[in-house]
Amino acid sequence: MIDARLILERMANANQAALPLGVLTYHGETKNDYITNTSEDEHLIPVREKEYTPVNAVSSKSGAIAALHKLVSHNLLRSTLLLWFVYYASSFAYYGIALLTSQLSDVNKSCSSDLISEMHQKDGNLYKDTFITSLAEIPGLILSALLVDWFGRKATMCCLMFACCAFLGPLVLHQNEMLTTMVLFGARACGTGGTTVLCLYAPEVYPTSVRSTGVGIATAIGKIGGVVCPLVAVGMLRSCHQMAAVLVFELVLFLAGVACILFPVETKGREMD
């Protein structure tokens, strides 16, 4: 206690003040103080646990249901359904074009007996063709970046979808290796560009309250297209139905282009809600 008083006196002198009258005493921790402190601590611990109570879980669930309800409301229903289909078609076409690079080679060798010697190629050529078509994503990204602010989101997506559809057209019939690689290069460039613009457009359509939910659901539906695609690209082609398989891709891409035209909102130069 003496040391404590000396420290207080030095502090008072440094501040040119006088200590208050009275005697400095020490109060030890009583049993009641301990009980009070313990109860306070026990009160503080459950505060974090309250974040995981059933009430909050129900509130979170109701918030998700409200977001889903808003996605299919009158104002957003058209945009939501069209976005779901375009995401599905884009994923379907993207993975389909990647698979067509190898599958068309196998089809030409197994299904066209009169062209076996002409269309026969080594595995090294297959790897080369796959590498070349993969490089198409670079000009596809550049093309989408140049066009999206000039012509707008809708027009760019529409043109790239129709261009991808046009590039795949010659593959309805058996083509030589060089022409096949060239048209797949163009189709993959346009498909990549269209998908890039779509990923830019979708978040701009939805208001902030449902943006993450809307884009997340659309992306998930797009993944379904990637799952279904091998059934067409692999199954139909290996059954020697090249024309039917390519026509399916053509139809999906054409409908995706039409869906882009039908989007109710052009978000170029528009502030996000």
C-alpha positions as CSV (number, residue, x, y, z in Angstrom):
1,M,0.0,0.0,0.0
2,I,2.9,2.4,0.8
3,D,4.4,1.8,-2.7
4,A,1.0,2.4,-4.3
5,R,0.6,5.7,-2.4
6,L,4.1,6.8,-3.5
7,I,3.3,6.1,-7.1
8,L,0.1,8.1,-6.8
9,E,1.9,11.0,-5.2
10,R,4.5,11.1,-8.0
11,M,1.7,11.1,-10.6
12,A,-0.1,13.9,-8.7
13,N,3.2,16.0,-8.6
14,A,3.8,15.5,-12.3
15,N,0.3,16.7,-13.1
16,Q,0.5,19.5,-10.5
17,A,-2.5,18.2,-8.7
18,A,-3.3,17.1,-5.2
19,L,-4.4,13.7,-4.1
20,P,-8.0,13.6,-2.9
21,L,-8.5,13.4,0.9
22,G,-8.9,10.0,2.4
23,V,-7.1,6.8,3.2
24,L,-5.9,4.4,0.5
25,T,-7.3,1.0,1.3
26,Y,-7.2,-2.5,-0.4
27,H,-10.3,-4.5,-0.9
28,G,-9.7,-8.1,-1.6
29,E,-11.9,-10.2,-3.9
30,T,-14.9,-11.4,-2.0
31,K,-16.9,-14.5,-2.6
32,N,-19.8,-12.3,-4.0
33,D,-17.5,-10.6,-6.5
34,Y,-16.3,-14.0,-7.7
35,I,-19.9,-15.2,-8.2
36,T,-20.7,-12.0,-10.0
37,N,-17.7,-12.2,-12.3
38,T,-18.4,-15.9,-13.0
39,S,-22.0,-15.2,-14.0
40,E,-20.9,-12.4,-16.3
41,D,-18.4,-14.7,-18.0
42,E,-21.0,-17.3,-18.4
43,H,-23.3,-14.7,-19.9
44,L,-20.6,-13.7,-22.5
45,I,-19.8,-17.2,-23.7
46,P,-23.2,-18.1,-25.3
47,V,-23.2,-14.8,-27.3
48,R,-21.2,-16.4,-30.1
49,E,-23.1,-19.6,-29.8
50,K,-26.3,-17.7,-30.5
51,E,-25.3,-17.4,-34.1
52,Y,-26.0,-21.1,-34.6
53,T,-29.3,-21.4,-32.8
54,P,-32.2,-23.0,-34.5
55,V,-33.9,-19.6,-34.7
56,N,-31.1,-18.2,-36.8
57,A,-31.0,-21.3,-38.9
58,V,-34.7,-20.9,-39.7
59,S,-34.1,-17.2,-40.5
60,S,-31.3,-18.1,-42.9
61,K,-33.5,-20.7,-44.6
62,S,-36.4,-18.2,-44.9
63,G,-33.9,-15.7,-46.5
64,A,-32.9,-18.3,-49.1
65,I,-36.5,-19.0,-49.9
66,A,-37.2,-15.3,-50.2
67,A,-34.3,-15.0,-52.6
68,L,-35.5,-17.9,-54.7
69,H,-39.0,-16.4,-54.7
70,K,-37.6,-13.1,-56.0
71,L,-35.7,-14.8,-58.8
72,V,-38.9,-16.2,-60.2
73,S,-40.9,-13.1,-59.5
74,H,-42.7,-11.2,-62.3
75,N,-39.8,-8.8,-62.8
76,L,-37.0,-11.4,-63.0
77,L,-38.7,-14.5,-64.2
78,R,-37.9,-14.0,-67.9
79,S,-34.3,-13.1,-67.2
80,T,-33.8,-16.0,-64.9
81,L,-35.2,-18.7,-67.2
82,L,-33.3,-17.3,-70.2
83,L,-30.0,-17.1,-68.2
84,W,-30.5,-20.7,-67.0
85,F,-30.9,-21.9,-70.6
86,V,-28.0,-19.9,-72.0
87,Y,-25.7,-21.1,-69.2
88,Y,-26.7,-24.6,-70.0
89,A,-26.1,-24.2,-73.7
90,S,-22.8,-22.4,-73.2
91,S,-21.4,-25.2,-71.0
92,F,-22.9,-27.9,-73.3
93,A,-21.2,-26.3,-76.4
94,Y,-17.9,-25.5,-74.7
95,Y,-17.3,-29.1,-73.5
96,G,-18.8,-30.5,-76.6
97,I,-16.3,-28.6,-78.9
98,A,-13.4,-29.8,-76.7
99,L,-14.6,-33.4,-77.1
100,L,-15.3,-33.1,-80.8
101,T,-11.6,-32.6,-81.4
102,S,-10.8,-36.1,-80.5
103,Q,-14.1,-37.8,-81.2
104,L,-14.3,-36.7,-84.8
105,S,-11.0,-38.3,-85.5
106,D,-12.2,-41.6,-84.1
107,V,-15.4,-41.4,-86.0
108,N,-13.6,-40.8,-89.3
109,K,-11.4,-43.8,-88.7
110,S,-14.1,-46.2,-87.5
111,C,-17.2,-45.2,-89.5
112,S,-15.9,-44.2,-92.9
113,S,-14.4,-47.3,-94.4
114,D,-13.6,-45.6,-97.7
115,L,-11.7,-42.8,-95.9
116,I,-9.7,-44.9,-93.4
117,S,-6.4,-44.5,-95.2
118,E,-6.9,-40.8,-95.8
119,M,-8.2,-39.9,-92.3
120,H,-5.8,-42.1,-90.4
121,Q,-3.6,-40.0,-88.1
122,K,-1.1,-40.7,-85.4
123,D,-1.7,-39.8,-81.7
124,G,0.8,-37.0,-82.1
125,N,-1.5,-35.3,-84.6
126,L,-4.4,-35.6,-82.2
127,Y,-2.4,-33.9,-79.5
128,K,-1.4,-31.2,-81.9
129,D,-5.0,-30.6,-83.0
130,T,-6.2,-30.5,-79.4
131,F,-3.4,-28.0,-78.5
132,I,-4.3,-25.8,-81.5
133,T,-8.0,-25.7,-80.7
134,S,-7.2,-24.9,-77.1
135,L,-5.3,-21.8,-78.1
136,A,-8.5,-20.5,-79.6
137,E,-9.6,-19.4,-76.2
138,I,-7.0,-16.6,-76.2
139,P,-8.5,-14.8,-79.3
140,G,-11.9,-15.6,-78.0
141,L,-11.2,-13.7,-74.8
142,I,-9.7,-10.8,-76.7
143,L,-12.6,-10.7,-79.1
144,S,-15.2,-10.6,-76.4
145,A,-13.3,-7.8,-74.6
146,L,-13.2,-5.7,-77.7
147,L,-16.8,-6.2,-78.7
148,V,-18.7,-6.1,-75.4
149,D,-18.4,-2.3,-74.8
150,W,-18.9,-1.5,-78.5
151,F,-22.0,-3.4,-79.3
152,G,-23.3,-4.2,-75.8
153,R,-23.7,-7.5,-73.9
154,K,-26.7,-8.9,-75.7
155,A,-25.5,-8.2,-79.2
156,T,-22.1,-9.6,-78.5
157,M,-23.4,-12.8,-77.0
158,C,-25.9,-13.2,-79.8
159,C,-23.3,-12.8,-82.5
160,L,-20.8,-15.1,-80.9
161,M,-23.4,-17.8,-80.4
162,F,-24.5,-17.7,-84.0
163,A,-20.9,-17.5,-85.2
164,C,-20.1,-20.6,-83.1
165,C,-23.1,-22.3,-84.7
166,A,-21.9,-21.4,-88.2
167,F,-18.4,-22.7,-87.6
168,L,-19.8,-26.1,-86.6
169,G,-22.0,-26.3,-89.7
170,P,-19.4,-27.9,-92.0
171,L,-18.9,-30.8,-89.5
172,V,-22.3,-32.2,-90.4
173,L,-20.4,-34.0,-93.1
174,H,-17.0,-35.7,-92.8
175,Q,-14.2,-33.2,-93.4
176,N,-10.4,-33.5,-93.7
177,E,-8.2,-33.0,-90.7
178,M,-7.1,-29.4,-91.5
179,L,-10.6,-28.1,-92.2
180,T,-11.9,-29.9,-89.0
181,T,-9.2,-28.2,-86.9
182,M,-9.9,-24.8,-88.5
183,V,-13.6,-24.8,-87.9
184,L,-13.2,-26.2,-84.3
185,F,-10.7,-23.4,-83.7
186,G,-13.2,-20.8,-84.7
187,A,-16.1,-22.4,-82.9
188,R,-14.1,-22.7,-79.6
189,A,-13.0,-19.0,-79.9
190,C,-16.6,-17.9,-80.4
191,G,-17.9,-20.2,-77.6
192,T,-15.3,-19.0,-75.1
193,G,-16.0,-15.3,-76.0
194,G,-19.8,-15.8,-75.6
195,T,-19.4,-17.6,-72.3
196,T,-17.1,-14.8,-71.0
197,V,-19.7,-12.1,-71.9
198,L,-22.4,-14.2,-70.3
199,C,-20.5,-14.3,-67.0
200,L,-20.2,-10.6,-67.2
201,Y,-23.8,-10.0,-68.1
202,A,-25.5,-12.3,-65.5
203,P,-24.4,-10.4,-62.3
204,E,-25.4,-7.1,-63.9
205,V,-29.0,-8.3,-64.4
206,Y,-29.8,-9.2,-60.8
207,P,-30.1,-6.7,-57.9
208,T,-27.7,-7.0,-55.0
209,S,-30.1,-8.8,-52.8
210,V,-30.3,-11.9,-55.1
211,R,-27.2,-11.5,-57.2
212,S,-25.1,-14.2,-55.7
213,T,-28.0,-16.6,-55.5
214,G,-29.1,-16.0,-59.1
215,V,-25.7,-16.3,-60.6
216,G,-24.9,-19.4,-58.4
217,I,-28.0,-21.3,-59.5
218,A,-27.4,-20.4,-63.2
219,T,-23.8,-21.6,-63.0
220,A,-25.0,-24.9,-61.4
221,I,-27.5,-25.4,-64.2
222,G,-24.7,-24.7,-66.6
223,K,-22.7,-27.6,-65.1
224,I,-25.6,-29.9,-66.0
225,G,-24.9,-29.1,-69.6
226,G,-21.3,-30.2,-69.1
227,V,-22.5,-33.5,-67.7
228,V,-25.0,-34.2,-70.5
229,C,-22.7,-33.2,-73.3
230,P,-20.5,-36.4,-73.4
231,L,-23.7,-38.4,-74.0
232,V,-24.0,-36.5,-77.3
233,A,-20.4,-35.9,-78.2
234,V,-19.2,-39.4,-77.3
235,G,-22.2,-41.6,-77.4
236,M,-23.7,-40.4,-80.7
237,L,-20.4,-40.0,-82.5
238,R,-19.2,-43.5,-81.5
239,S,-22.5,-44.8,-82.8
240,C,-21.6,-43.3,-86.2
241,H,-24.2,-40.6,-86.0
242,Q,-21.9,-37.6,-86.7
243,M,-24.6,-35.6,-88.5
244,A,-27.1,-36.0,-85.7
245,A,-24.6,-35.2,-83.0
246,V,-23.5,-32.0,-84.8
247,L,-27.1,-31.0,-85.5
248,V,-27.8,-31.2,-81.7
249,F,-24.9,-28.8,-81.0
250,E,-26.2,-26.5,-83.8
251,L,-29.7,-26.5,-82.4
252,V,-28.6,-25.8,-78.8
253,L,-26.3,-22.9,-80.0
254,F,-29.0,-21.5,-82.3
255,L,-31.6,-21.5,-79.5
256,A,-29.0,-19.9,-77.1
257,G,-28.5,-17.1,-79.7
258,V,-32.2,-16.5,-79.8
259,A,-32.4,-16.5,-76.0
260,C,-29.7,-13.8,-76.0
261,I,-31.9,-11.7,-78.3
262,L,-34.9,-12.2,-75.9
263,F,-33.0,-10.9,-72.8
264,P,-35.2,-8.1,-71.5
265,V,-32.3,-5.9,-70.3
266,E,-29.2,-4.5,-71.9
267,T,-26.7,-3.7,-69.1
268,K,-24.2,-1.7,-71.1
269,G,-23.6,1.6,-69.3
270,R,-26.2,0.7,-66.7
271,E,-25.5,1.1,-63.0
272,M,-25.9,-2.0,-60.9
273,D,-28.8,-2.1,-58.5
